Amino acid sequence: MATMADNFDRRRRPDDRPTRPWWKIALVTVPVLVVAGSAIGYLSNSGFSNGWYVPLKKPSFQPPGWAFGVVWTILYTFMGIALALILSRPASKQRTLALALFGGQLLLNWAWSPTFFGAGFIDGGFLLILGMDVLVTALIIAAWPLSRVAALLLVPYLAWLCLATTLNYETGKLNPGADRAPLGITGG
């Protein structure tokens, strides 16, 4: 049974059809990413319950605290679907590249909250998120030939990362001396 995602990606060679239904893979990838991302955020005391973070000055354009949980749940869901679409494609160098980029950005993603919120390293978080920006951009480009839907599902994630990158940087600028391991990047 063809799905909308399969139909959108239909202009492929006959030998490039999904090897298994993407939605069956998504039944695993989506909950794993949502639960893992939520757990890492919780364990690193991310957000407005963090005693180090709460007193910091925030950029004027920062979204309200409740928005972060909602947005990250949606983004991890999109990431899980994108990963499932990529995994459903036949093995190839392009698929291997996309999976490596996905894994790399995910490791940086999961390291950011413990670095920024858990350790209070504003500059370290900034470097991690810059790495995510680069890897997610490369991932979107690498995913496009495999699944346009997967690539498009990652665009909101990149947009949110760009906002988060700016928030991270501005938080450092607004709070000199708050970084527990300053590298001289944001001024924190």
C-alpha positions in Angstrom: 0.0 0.0 0.0 1.5 3.3 -1.1 1.4 6.2 1.4 1.5 9.9 0.7 5.2 10.0 1.5 5.8 7.2 -1.0 3.7 9.0 -3.6 5.6 12.3 -3.1 8.9 10.5 -3.6 7.5 8.4 -6.5 9.8 9.9 -9.2 12.5 7.4 -8.3 14.0 4.6 -10.2 12.0 1.3 -9.8 15.0 -0.3 -8.0 15.0 2.6 -5.5 11.6 1.8 -3.9 11.4 1.4 -0.1 12.6 -2.0 1.1 10.0 -2.0 3.9 7.1 0.3 4.9 8.5 3.5 6.5 5.5 3.7 8.8 6.4 0.4 10.5 9.9 1.7 11.2 8.4 5.0 12.5 6.5 3.0 15.1 9.9 2.5 16.7 11.9 5.6 15.7 9.4 8.2 16.7 8.8 6.9 20.3 12.5 6.2 20.8 13.5 9.8 19.8 10.7 11.5 21.7 11.3 9.5 24.9 15.1 9.7 24.7 15.0 13.5 24.0 12.6 14.1 26.8 14.6 11.9 29.2 17.8 13.8 28.4 16.1 17.1 28.9 14.6 16.0 32.2 17.9 14.4 33.5 19.9 17.5 32.7 17.3 19.7 34.4 16.6 21.7 31.2 14.5 24.8 31.3 12.8 27.0 33.8 13.2 24.7 36.8 17.0 24.9 36.6 18.4 26.9 39.5 21.4 28.1 37.5 19.3 29.1 34.4 16.3 30.7 36.1 18.0 33.9 37.3 19.8 34.5 34.0 18.6 37.4 31.8 16.8 36.0 28.7 16.7 37.5 25.2 13.5 39.5 24.6 12.5 37.2 21.7 12.7 34.0 23.8 9.5 31.9 23.5 7.6 31.1 26.7 8.9 28.2 28.7 5.9 25.9 27.9 6.6 26.2 24.1 9.9 24.3 24.3 8.4 21.0 25.4 5.7 21.3 22.8 8.1 22.2 20.0 10.7 19.6 20.9 8.0 16.9 21.0 6.9 17.9 17.5 10.5 18.1 16.2 11.5 14.7 17.6 8.4 13.3 16.0 9.3 14.8 12.6 12.9 13.6 13.1 11.6 10.0 13.9 9.5 10.0 10.7 12.4 11.4 8.6 14.7 8.7 10.1 12.1 6.0 9.3 11.8 7.3 5.7 15.6 7.2 5.3 15.9 3.7 6.9 13.2 2.4 4.5 15.3 3.1 1.5 17.6 0.4 0.0 21.2 0.4 1.3 23.4 2.8 -0.6 26.3 5.2 -0.1 23.7 8.1 0.0 21.7 6.3 2.7 24.8 5.6 4.7 25.8 9.2 4.5 22.4 10.4 5.6 22.3 8.0 8.5 25.8 9.0 9.6 24.8 12.7 9.5 21.6 11.9 11.4 23.6 10.0 14.1 26.2 12.8 14.4 23.6 15.6 14.8 21.6 13.5 17.2 24.7 12.9 19.4 25.3 16.7 19.5 21.6 17.3 20.1 21.7 14.9 23.1 24.9 16.5 24.4 23.6 20.1 24.3 21.2 20.0 27.3 23.7 18.4 29.7 26.3 20.9 28.5 24.2 24.0 28.6 21.8 23.4 31.4 23.5 20.6 33.3 27.0 22.0 33.4 26.2 25.7 32.8 28.6 25.8 29.9 27.1 28.5 27.6 30.1 28.7 25.2 30.3 24.9 25.1 26.6 24.7 24.3 27.1 27.3 21.6 29.8 25.2 19.9 27.6 22.1 20.0 24.6 23.9 18.5 26.7 25.4 15.7 27.8 21.8 14.9 24.2 20.8 14.9 23.3 23.6 12.5 26.0 22.4 10.1 25.2 18.7 10.4 21.4 19.2 10.0 21.9 21.3 6.9 24.1 18.6 5.4 21.6 16.0 6.5 18.8 17.8 4.7 20.9 17.9 1.5 21.9 14.3 1.9 18.3 13.1 2.6 16.8 14.9 -0.4 17.7 12.3 -3.1 16.5 9.6 -0.8 13.2 11.1 0.4 12.1 14.6 -0.2 9.5 14.2 2.6 12.3 13.3 5.0 14.3 16.3 4.0 11.3 18.6 4.3 10.5 17.2 7.7 13.9 18.3 8.9 13.5 21.9 7.8 11.5 23.0 10.9 14.1 21.4 13.1 16.8 23.5 11.4 14.7 26.6 11.7 14.3 25.9 15.5 18.0 25.2 15.8 18.8 28.6 14.3 16.5 30.3 16.9 18.1 28.2 19.6 21.6 29.1 18.4 20.7 32.8 18.6 19.2 32.3 22.1 22.3 30.4 23.3 24.6 33.2 22.0 22.4 36.0 23.4 22.1 34.4 26.8 25.9 34.4 27.0 26.1 38.1 25.9 23.4 39.1 28.4 25.0 37.2 31.3 28.7 38.0 31.6 30.3 35.7 34.2 27.5 33.1 34.2 29.3 30.6 32.0 31.0 28.0 34.3 33.7 27.3 31.7 33.9 30.4 29.5 35.8 30.1 26.2 35.5 33.7 25.4 32.9 33.2 22.6 29.7 34.7 23.8 31.2 36.9 26.5 29.6 34.9 29.3 
